[in-house]
């Protein structure tokens, strides 16, 4: 069982509020669960698509990871805003849940950087192979499993 950590990460969250990178919204725990279910479908779809369109499959896989990382924030009534909003997901969840879950959560940031390189290339166009895409599937599944355990225990921030 994951212990509740109501104040862990508060300093980071408050700084992100001051910086305009995070805002309070109505907590939506049911919508958070729906995001995780949607993410599971994205993982399955990405796995099927990987051999035909690696880059597109990775985008779908990344989107599943992003939705899963968004779910705990939404359950707490938090929403990242502005440029770098996806990076805020990692920042908040790592502040709240690392340790003990940093190893799993940091995998999202690796995916985010790869996705940015593929989506906004500064050099040659990035094409991801089926093998590369499929190597990230276990990481996203770990994030989903962790978030499923965390969601029932989260309270409004």
Protein Blocks (a to p, Z undefined) as FASTA:
>chain_A
ZZddfkgoklmmmmmmmnopaccddddfklmmmmmmmmmmmmmmmmmmmmmommlmmmmm
mmmmmmmmmmmmmmnopacehehklmmmmmmmmmmmpcfklmmmmmmmmmmmmmmmmmmc
cbdcddddfklmmmmmmmmmmmmmmmmmmmmmpccZZ
